[in-house]
Amino acid sequence: MSVNVGINENIVITKATKNDKGSLVLGFKKVENIDMAAALNSGGQLEHKERDILVYGPKVEGYGGVMRDWKGVLGAIAEFKDPLHHILMQYTTTDKIKWDILKETGVNSDNMANKLVDQTILDKITNNIIDQFNSQMTAFVGENGKKMRVLFIRQSQAKHYPKLRTRFLDSQPFIEPMSVPKEASKVAFSKYEKEKGLDKGDVVAGAATVSAADASQAASLFGGVEE
């Protein structure tokens, strides 16, 4: 069974890298106990499907081409970084998670309002977050990593591809160890997500024609990351 929109169990993170376009690539793989002898005799696939999720950095240009002010950019940075912090918290303690996202950007409290609306600087912040996350995840990534319960939401009502939840993660986590009993699990879809159909991975009939950008993203999600 492939990793998809919904609540996925027995998931290990097998990859945390950066592609040549500067986006974060996270690999998620479902691991189950298999009777290897029976699998060999049946001729079935021994490998479980793995899904790469691309996490794109924040942009100054927001939805509909509207340019964000510096406070809007701060919010976009948080929506990019917070899910990564949330993932790290499943593997280590908060005091051991270190961030220096303004490293070598020249951004400080006095000039933040002007600097953060510069996409070049924002790209540097994105690069810092990715590199620092990947460095901290290295010890935990791999086939034999900690098994997790992971929730992926639908990208939008029109787009059925999975993505990470980005908000309200303290009260609405999207990942937890499988050691948490199902009856005690806090990984669940919110009322809003259910109302908007973001808990479903079905293709919407009569959806608009897929753009070149969406087609490229789909290829990366289903067939490995484009290089």
C-alpha positions in Angstrom: 0.0 0.0 0.0 1.4 3.4 -1.0 1.8 6.4 1.2 -1.0 8.8 0.4 -3.4 11.4 1.7 -4.8 10.1 5.0 -3.4 8.6 8.2 -0.5 6.3 7.3 1.0 3.9 9.8 4.4 2.2 10.1 6.1 5.0 8.2 9.8 5.6 8.3 11.5 8.7 6.9 14.1 7.5 4.4 15.3 10.7 2.9 15.9 14.3 3.8 17.7 16.1 1.0 17.7 19.2 -1.1 17.2 19.0 -4.9 18.9 21.2 -7.5 16.0 23.6 -7.5 16.6 24.3 -3.8 13.5 22.5 -2.5 13.4 20.1 0.4 12.8 16.5 -0.5 11.4 14.1 2.2 11.1 10.4 1.6 8.4 8.5 3.4 8.1 4.7 3.2 5.6 2.3 4.6 7.2 -0.7 6.5 5.2 -3.8 7.3 6.1 -7.2 8.6 6.3 -9.6 5.6 6.5 -13.3 5.4 9.4 -13.3 3.0 9.1 -16.9 2.0 5.5 -16.4 1.1 6.3 -13.2 -0.8 9.0 -15.0 -2.8 6.6 -17.8 -3.7 3.8 -15.5 -4.7 6.0 -13.4 -7.0 4.7 -10.2 -5.4 6.6 -7.0 -4.9 8.9 -7.2 -1.9 9.5 -3.5 -1.8 6.9 -1.2 -0.3 6.2 2.0 -2.2 8.0 5.1 -1.1 6.7 8.6 -1.7 8.8 11.7 -2.0 7.2 14.9 -0.7 8.6 18.2 -2.0 8.4 21.1 0.5 8.8 24.4 -1.3 10.3 27.4 0.4 8.3 30.6 1.1 7.9 33.3 -1.5 7.3 37.1 -1.2 4.6 36.7 -3.9 1.6 35.1 -2.3 -1.7 33.7 -3.6 -3.1 35.4 -6.6 0.1 37.3 -7.2 -0.4 39.5 -4.2 3.0 40.6 -2.7 3.3 39.9 1.0 4.5 42.5 3.5 7.3 41.5 5.9 4.8 40.2 8.5 3.2 38.0 5.8 6.6 36.7 4.9 7.2 35.9 8.6 4.1 33.8 8.6 5.2 32.0 5.4 8.6 31.3 6.9 6.8 29.8 10.0 4.6 27.6 7.8 7.8 26.3 6.2 9.9 25.8 9.3 7.3 24.7 11.9 6.4 21.3 10.2 10.1 20.5 10.1 10.6 21.4 13.8 7.5 19.3 14.5 9.1 16.3 12.8 12.4 16.7 14.7 10.5 16.7 17.9 9.5 13.1 17.3 13.1 12.0 17.4 14.8 14.3 19.9 14.2 16.7 22.7 13.4 20.4 22.1 16.6 21.6 23.8 18.7 19.7 21.2 17.0 21.2 18.2 19.0 24.2 17.0 18.1 26.8 14.4 20.0 29.8 13.1 17.8 30.7 10.1 19.1 34.2 9.7 22.7 33.0 9.4 24.7 35.1 6.9 21.6 37.0 5.7 22.3 40.3 7.3 18.8 40.3 8.7 18.2 41.7 12.2 15.4 43.2 14.2 16.1 46.7 13.0 16.1 46.0 9.2 13.7 43.0 9.1 10.8 45.0 7.6 12.9 45.9 4.5 15.0 42.7 4.2 12.4 40.0 4.4 10.6 41.3 1.3 13.7 40.6 -0.7 13.2 37.2 -2.4 17.0 36.7 -2.6 17.3 37.0 1.1 14.2 34.9 1.6 15.8 32.2 -0.5 18.9 32.3 1.7 16.7 31.8 4.8 15.0 28.9 3.1 18.4 27.3 2.3 19.5 27.8 5.9 16.3 26.0 7.2 16.7 23.1 4.8 20.4 22.6 5.5 19.9 22.8 9.3 17.0 20.5 9.2 18.7 17.9 7.0 21.8 18.1 9.3 19.7 17.4 12.4 17.7 14.6 10.7 20.7 12.7 9.4 21.0 10.4 12.4 17.3 9.5 12.2 16.8 8.8 8.5 16.9 5.3 7.1 15.1 2.0 6.4 15.5 1.0 10.1 14.4 4.3 11.5 11.7 4.9 14.1 8.2 3.9 12.8 5.7 6.7 12.7 2.1 7.4 12.3 1.9 10.2 9.7 -1.1 12.3 8.4 -0.9 13.9 5.0 -3.6 16.4 3.9 -4.7 17.0 0.4 -2.9 20.0 -1.3 -6.2 21.6 -2.1 -9.7 20.8 -3.2 -8.6 20.6 -6.8 -5.2 18.9 -6.2 -5.2 15.4 -4.7 -1.5 15.2 -4.0 -0.4 14.8 -0.3 1.3 17.5 1.6 2.4 18.3 5.2 0.0 20.2 7.5 1.6 23.6 8.3 -0.5 25.2 11.1 -1.7 24.6 14.6 0.8 21.7 15.1 0.8 21.9 18.8 -2.8 21.0 19.0 -3.1 19.2 15.7 0.0 17.1 15.2 0.5 15.3 11.9 3.2 12.8 13.1 3.7 10.7 16.2 5.6 7.5 17.0 3.8 4.2 16.4 4.4 3.4 20.1 1.4 5.7 20.8 -1.6 3.4 21.0 -4.2 4.2 18.3 -6.9 4.9 20.9 -4.6 7.6 22.4 -3.5 9.0 19.1 -3.7 12.8 18.5 -3.1 12.4 14.8 -6.5 13.2 13.2 -8.1 15.3 10.6 -9.6 18.6 11.8 -13.2 19.6 11.3 -12.1 22.2 8.8 -10.0 19.7 6.8 -13.0 17.3 6.6 -15.4 20.0 5.6 -13.0 21.0 2.7 -12.4 17.4 1.6 -8.7 17.7 2.5 -8.8 14.2 4.1 -9.5 12.5 0.7 -7.0 11.6 -1.9 -9.4 11.0 -4.7 -9.0 12.6 -8.1 -11.7 15.2 -8.6 -13.8 14.5 -11.7 -13.8 17.3 -14.2 -10.8 19.0 -12.6 -9.2 21.8 -14.5 -6.4 21.0 -16.9 -3.1 20.4 -15.1 -0.6 23.1 -15.6 3.0 22.4 -16.6 4.1 23.3 -13.0 1.6 21.0 -11.5 2.6 18.2 -13.9 6.2 18.6 -12.9 5.2 18.4 -9.3 3.1 15.3 -9.9 6.1 13.7 -11.6 8.3 14.4 -8.6 5.7 13.0 -6.2 5.0 9.8 -8.0 8.2 9.0 -9.9 11.0 10.3 -7.8 12.4 13.8 -7.7 13.1 15.5 -11.0 16.7 16.5 -11.4 
